[in-house]
Amino acid sequence: MLNLNSHAPYSFSDWQAGKAPKKGWDCADAIDDGWTRDQLDAFMRATARPWSPPQQKPAGEPAERVRAVETISTLQTEPPRLKPRINVVKGEIHRAVNQAIAVLSNRDFGIFSRADELVRPVTHSTPTQTLTVAKQGENVSRPDGSVIVTTLTEAALTEALTEAALFMKFNLRVNDFVACDCPPEVAKMVLARKGHNWTMPRLKAVISAPTLRPDGTVLSEPGYDAETGLLLVGERLWRHVPESPSKRQAVEALAVLSEPIAALPFVNESDRAAALALLITSVLRPSLKTAPMFAVSAPSAGTGKSLVVDIAAIMATGRRAAVITPTPDEAELEKRIGACALAGDQIMSIDNVTHILRSDQLCQMLTQDEVQVRVLGSSKNVRIPATSLICATGNNLTVYGDLNRRTIQIRLDAKCERPEERRFEFDAIDLAMRKRPELVAAALTVERAYLSAGVPNRASPMGGFEDWSDLVRSSLIWLGLADCRGDVGAQRAADPEKDELAEIIEALPNGPFTTRDIALRIADSPLLREALVGFIERSGTFSSKRFGRYLARYAATRIGGRWIEQLPRDSNSNSTVWRVAGEGEDQSSSLSDDPEPELAGW
């Protein structure tokens, strides 16, 4: 056969020796000249470098290690990286899928399984130049450089597998296996297994600071920790934490921990203790099963509400907290919270809340170690570990219902007209940045000292947050601080849910009634209409169904010695019958003698 390409091949060693190729020679010719994939990759890395904008590290962060530009001499001494070979054979694609999973199981590759998703950590950056100005779809603002988790799509996994392994397909023309990209169906099948036979390392959370393992040891080595499922990122050198600190060392550590918040105007000592509990929790949250929400409130703006949260975030991440734009729409708020949870934000702050804060999803995220969230832009639900520390700030912030019990209050009051004009001796954010290693070590020292002492002075139980209460809350009480829960009775009394229920009980009739009876009488009773305005639709009609669900939810809840009681169903209308019981009434009374209940005195 006539050889149309009669010139001598230009080899990789020719290029290394500095010889010039023939005119017009390019990478396509390199393949014809017998270059391997790794040789071609080395050539491209040495001769082409993509442009990237300069990035500036925030104050207080260590400089990244910069890799030297590769030269021909370094390429000569560095052997090409050997990739595992995966043969893609028709009828045996399951073997290729199993081999791909084995490749992804290498921890150094940086791909992890989280529930039934494959994820990898990425560094968040906000575009500096855009064609249009638009809000982020998830209404979440996070600082550049934050490490978040992103779910791998089919295309992303195809690219990652092509980079990690050498895929080969049989070519009939050459009667041999030839290199190819990872077939998309292989990546698709890996993802479709949804955790079945996955051997990739399981990721619980990405952290940016040392924390405690469940056994009390300190996790401070960068990389993946198989025992906890935590991935510690960053190359900062952290301070040593004593293995068995004394109580005196714990007191000294607490003094260090108090420095950034020393100038804040706490209302009382329980609020100061709550702020210290927030700082410690920011470091320990990934290793705790659950942790309460911290709500920072003040009478006016500029008092330092967001400052407290940002100091905690700097300790945990080296940056300010991710901020969620608040909204009174519960469904919309849940989408935003879910977006933060999916991204694995270590601390999320619902900042500047101007309405009564209520959310069933928040309640679940606070008291469950796993939570189901909806992916933005789809109807898909994903179950993920609940490891984020959740905070909320607002002027005279009010928390509703069950969320109130799940919240630690931090109250500030500068007692002046313009608190934002106060002068301070130091910048708390700058101090937290500069002394971040000391602050993290101080938080860990306090807790290790408490564990070494045998966990004395354990606080009263706090349902849903037992491990947090037994460790963080109790350790501060052991060191002589006030209980960070504060005045629980006063917090419950200020719960708008209780006020609403008391108002409804007061307006309801004294005798038995059905929701249909209420719907018929509400127009004639201003007191009843005012109490039940939340159950009146935009059309002006009363929603008997919603009111019935409300009565069922709060049945037997005692308010001022009275409660709502469910009676046997009305045999004629098959409707549920209710009454207000209490204040010395006979609880056993029913409608058995009166099948047609009448509304008693209003």
N, C-alpha and C positions, 0 to 999 in steps of 0.2 A: 504494500500500500504506500502511496506517495505521502511523504511527510511534509505537509505544508508549513510546518513550524520548524524550519531547518536550523534556526539559530540555537546556540548552546543555552541550556536553561540557566536562569539567574537564580542561584541558590541563596538560602538564608545565610550560609557562611560567607558568600560573596558580599552580601550587604554588611555583615558584621566586620568584614575586612576593609570596608570602605570603598569597594568597587561600585561604579555607577552602572545602572542597568541600561539597556538599549532605549532609544528615544521612543516615548509613548508607552513605556512599560507601566502597568498599574497593578492593583491588587488582584484583578481578575487573572492577569498573567501569572501572578504568584501561585495561584491555585493550579494552573496548568504546569507550572514549573516544579510542582511537587511539594510546596510548602504545607506544613501541617497547620492545623487550626491554632495551636498555641503559638507557633512561630509567627503566623499572620497577626495574631492578637498582640504579640510583643512588638511587632513592627508598627502597628497602628498606635499603640500607646506611646511609642517613642517619637513618632513623626506627626501625630495630631493630638491636640489638646483642646477640649471644648472650653469656651469662655464661660465663666461664672462670676457673678457680681461679688465684690468684697463684702464680707460680713464682719460685724463688730460685736465682740462679746460684751454682755452687760457687765456693769461694775461688780467687782467681787468674784467673778467667775475666772477660773484658771484658763490660760491659753491652751488651745488644742495642739496636739502634737502634729507638726506638719511633716509630711513625707517628702523626702528629697525627690526631685525630678529624675526619672530614670534616664540613664545614658546607655550608649552601646556597651560600655565596659560593664555596667551593672547587669545588663541583659545577658552578657556572656557568662557571668558567674552564677546567675539565678536559674536553676533548672525549671523548665516549664511545669506548671501545676498539672498533676495527673488527675483526670476526672474519672469517676466511675462510669463504666460503659453500660448502656441499657439498649438491648436489641429489641426493636419493635417488630413483632412477627404477627402476621394475620392469624387469627384464631387463638392467639395467646396474649392478647393485650392485657389480661389480668396480671400476667407476670411483670409486664412493664409498669403497671400501676403499683404493684407491690414493691418493685425496685425503686420507683420514684418516691414512695413513702419512706423507704429505708434511707434514701439520700436526704430527704427533708428532716430526718430524725437526728441529724448531726446538730448539736446545740450551737456550734460555731456558725452555722448557716443563718441563724437569726430568724427562723420561722417557727411559730409556736401554735399550739391548739388551745383555743379558749372556748369551752362548751363544744358546740358543733361547728365552729368556724376556725379557719386558719388565719392568723394575724401576724403582724410584725411591727416592731416599734419604729416610728419615724419622728423626725424633728419638725415641729410645726413652724411655718413661716408665712407671714401675710404678704401678699403681692404689694409692691410699692407703686406699680404703674398699672392702671387698668383703663379700658376704653370707656367703661361706665362706672358710676358710683352706685353700689348696691349693698344692702345689708347682708350679712352672712345668713344663709338660709336657716341655720339652726339657732340664730340669735344668741350665740355664745362668743365671747371675746376672750381669747387667751394670748398671753405674751409670746413673742417670737422666741424660738429656742426651746419651747416646752416639748417634752417627749410624750407623744400620744401613741395610741395603738390604732392601726388601720387594718381593715379586713381585706384579705387578698381576693381579688376577682379572678375569673378564669384566665384573662389575658395576663394579669400580673404573675399568676402562678406558672403559666406557660413560659414567660420570660425568665423567671427565677430558676425553673428546672433546666431550661436551655443553658443557663450560665453555670449551673451546678453539675450537670452530667453530660456525657457525650452520648447522644442518641444516635442510633444506627438503624438504617432500613436497608433491606436487601434490594440491590439494583441488578436487574436481569441483564442489562447491557454490559456491565463489567463482571457479572457473575460473582459479586462479592457485596458485603455490607459497606455502605457509604454513610458519611455523617449527615445528619439532618437536624432541624430544630425539633424541640419537644412537640409531638403531635398535640393539638388542642384537646383531642378527645381524652388523652391521658390526664391532663390537668383537670378536665371536667369530671372524670371518673374519680379522681382523688378527692375533689370537693364534694362529690355526690355521696361519698361514703359517710359523711356527717359524723365522724368520730369512730366509725366501725373499723376495727383493725388499725387504727392510727397509732403510731409509736412516736409521734413528734412530742417534744417536751410540752407539758401542760403549763400554761401561763395563768397565774392568778392576778398579778399586777406588775406594772413597771414602776420601780421606785428610783428616786434620785438621792437618797440619803440612807445611811445605815438604820436598821431597825432591830427589834428583838424577835427571835424565833420563839415558838411556843414553849420550848424548854428553857428559855431565859438566856440563851447564848446570843451574842451579837452577830448579826449578819452585816459584814462590812466589806467583803471581797467583791469587787465588780464582777458581773456576769450572772449567769443563771444559777439559782439555788434549788436543787431538785427536791430538797426536804420541804420547802415552803411554796414552791412554784413562783417565787418572786425573782424578777430580773433587775439587778442593781446596775444602773448605767452611770457613766461618768468616770473620770480618772482622778478626781480630787483625792488628796491625802486626808484622811480623817483622824481625829484625835483618839488616842487609846482610852477605852472605858475599863475601869477596874473590874476584875472578875467578881470580887465580893466587897463592894464599897461599904464603909461604915455609915452610921447615921450622920456623923459629923460631915463626912464627905457629901452626903446627900443634901444637907443644909447648905453647904458651900455651893453645890451645883444649883440649888434652887435660887440662890442669890444671883448667880450668873444668868439664869433663865429669866429672872425678873427685870433685868436691866432694860430691855427694849420697851417694856410696858410701864416703866417706873413713873412716867409723867402723865399717864392717862388718868382721867378723873372718875374712878370707880365710885359707884354709889355706896357700897359697903364692902366688907371683907370677903363675903361670899362671891361677889362679882370679880374681885381680884383673883380669888382661887379658881373661879370658872375660866378666867383668861389664861391662867397657868395650865389648867387642865386642857385647854384648847391647844396650847403650844406643845404639850407632851403628846396629846392625841395625834397631832399632825405627823409626828415621827412614828408612832406605834400603830396607826390605823391599818396598814396593810397586814399586820399580824394579828389583829383583833377580829373576832367573829362579827361583832356589831359595835357601833358607836353612835351616841346621840347626835342630833343636830345642835349646833351652837348658834343662838340668835343674839346678835349684838344690837342693842337699842339705846337711843338717846333722845332727849326732848327736841333737839334741833340739829341741823346739819353742821358739819365741820368739827364735831366733837372727837372723832377718831374711830368711828365704827369700822370702816373699811380697813383702817390701819391695823387693827388687831388681827383681822383675817389675813392681811397681806404678810404680816410678820410670821404667822404660822405657816403660810404658803412658802415663804422664803426659806424657812427652816427645812421644809420637806422637799422643795423642788429647786430652790435657788432663784425663784422668780415669783412675781405676784400671782394671785389666784386667778383661775379661769372664772369669768363673770358671766352669769346668766341674766338676761334681761327679764325682769319679773312681768307677770301678766295675771289679771284676775281670772282669766279663762283657764280652768283646771286642765282641760284636754291639751291646750297649747303649752301650758307649763310642763306637763308631763313629756311632751315631745322634746322640749329643750333640755330637761333633766336627763332624758333618755339618751340624747345626743352626747352629752358629757360623759355619761356612764359608758357608752359604747366606745368613746375615744379613750377611756381609761384615765381621765383627769384625776389627779391625786386629791386635789382640793377644788371644790366648786362653790362659788358664792352667789347666792341669789341677792343681788345688790340693790339697795334703795327700794325696798318694798313699801308701797303706799296703800295697800289694801290688806284686808285680813288674809293671812297666809293659810291656805288649806290645800291638801293634796293627798289622796289615798296612795298614790305611787310613792310619794316621799315617805309615808309611814312604812310602806313595805321595804323600801331601800334601807331604812334605818334599823329595822328589826330582823331582817332576813339576810343570810349570808349569800344568797343568790337571788336575782331579780330578773323578771322578764320585761324587756323593753321592746318598743317597736322601732324598726329601722326607718329613718327619715325617707320620705318619698316612696314608701312601699307599704304593703299590708303585712310584711314579714315580721314576726316576733322572734327575738333572740334571748336566750337565757344566759346571763353572764354573772360572774362574781360581783358582789356589791362591796367594793373596797374603797370607794371615794369618801372623803370627809366632807360633809355638807354643812355649809354655813348660810346664814341669812342676816341681812342688815336692814335697818329702817328706822325712821323717826317714830318713836312710840310704837314699835312693831308689836302687832297682835297676832298670836298663833292660835289656830282654831282646833278644837276637839281633840282627837287622839294624837294629833301632832304636838299638842301642848305637852303631853306626858313624855313625849320622846325628845324633848328639847331642854338644853341647858341655857339659861338666860345669863347674858352679860350686860349689865346696865351701866351706862356712862351718863354723867351730868356735869358739865363745866360750870353751871350756875352763872352764866353770863349771857349777854344779848348776842354777841358775835364771837362764838368760840373759835371760829376759823382764824381770828386775828391774834390769837395767843402766841407768845414767843416761847420756844423751848431751848434748852441748853444743848440739845443734840438732835440729830436727824435719826429717828427710830429705824427707818428703812435702811439707811446707810449703815447704821450700827449692826442691824441684823445681817446685812450682806457681808460685812467685814468679819463678824464674829460667828458666822454660820457654823463652822466646825465645832467651836466651843459650845454653842447653844445646843446643837444636836447631841454632843457628848454629855452635856449637863442633863438633858431630858432622859437619856439612857441610864445615866448614873443614878438618878433619883429612883427609877424603877428597879434597877438591879439591886440597889441597896435595900429597897423594900422587900424584894424577893429573898435576899440573903438573910434578912431579919426574921423570915418566917411568916410574912404577910400579917403582922399584928394590926389591931385597931381596924378590923375590916368593917366597912360601912354597911348600913342596912341595905337589904336587897333592892335592886332597881330592875323591875321586870323588863326583859328583853335586852338588857345591857349588862348581864351578870359579869362577864369577863372584864369589861371596861370599868365597871364600878369596883370590882374586887382589886383591880390593879391601879388604874389612874386616879380615880376618886379617892380610894382608900389610902393610897400613898401620900396624898396631900394632907389628909386628916392626920395621918401618922406623924407628919412633920409639923403639926400644930396649926395648920390653916383651917379656915372655916369650911364647912361642907359646900362644895361647889354647886349643889342642887339648889341652894338658897331656900327661900320660904315657899315650900311646895304648896301650902294651903293658900297663900296669896295668889300664886300663879293659877291655881285651879279656880279660885274665885273670880279671877279676871278673864276666864275662858268665855268667849262670846257664845260658844255652843251651849254652855249651861244657862246663860242669860236668855238665849232664844228659847230653850226648852221650858224654862220657868215661865216665860211670857205666854207660851202656848198653853201650858197646863192651867195657868190662871184664867185664860180666855175660854177654855173648853167647858161644856156643860157639866153639871154635877152628876147627872144620871147617865145611863147607858146611851150610846150613840153609834152610828155608822158613818163612814166617810160620805155616803150619799146624803145623810141628814145634814152634815156640815155644809155640803155644797148647796143645799136648798136654803139654809139659814144665813149663810155668810153675807148675803146682800143686805139683810135686815139688821145685822149686828156690826156696828163700827168697830167695837172692841175686837171681835173675832176677825174681821177683815184686816185690821191693822196687824194682828198677831200672825196671820197666815198669808200675808202679802207675798211671801216667797213661793207660795204654791199656786199663785194666780198667773196664768199664761199671758202672753202678749195680747192675745185675742180678748182677754178679760174673763175667760172661763176658769173655774177652779179645777185643778187637777186632782181628782179624788185618788187616782192611782198613785201619784207621787206622795200624797199625804198619807196614804195607807202604808207605803213602804217606810215612811218616816216614823209612824206610830210603831210599826213592827221593830224597827231598829232601836228605838229608845224605850220600848216596853220594860217596865220594872226598874228604870233608872230613877233613883230617888233625888228629888230636888226639894229642899225645904220640908221634908217629911211627907211629900206627895209623889205619886208616880202614876204612869199610864198602865192600865191593866187590860189584858185581853180576856174577853168572856166567850162562852160557847157561841157558835154561829147561829144566826137567826134562821130558824127552820123554814120560814115563809120565803124570804128573799135570798137565802143562802149567802148572806153578807157577814163579814167579820164584825163583831160588836166590841166596842171599847168603852171604858169608863175611866175617870180619874179617881184613884183610890188614895187612902191615907187620912191623916188627922183623925185617928180613932175610929174610922169606918170599919165595918166588917168586910174583910177581904174576900170572904167566901160568897158574897152576894152575887147573883147572876140573873139572867133574864128567863130562867126556866118557867117562871110563873107569868111572864109577860112576853108573849111571842112578838108583839109589835112594840118595840122600844120607843119611848117618847123622849124628846129632848127636855131635860129638866130645866130648872131655873138658870138663866144666863147671867 
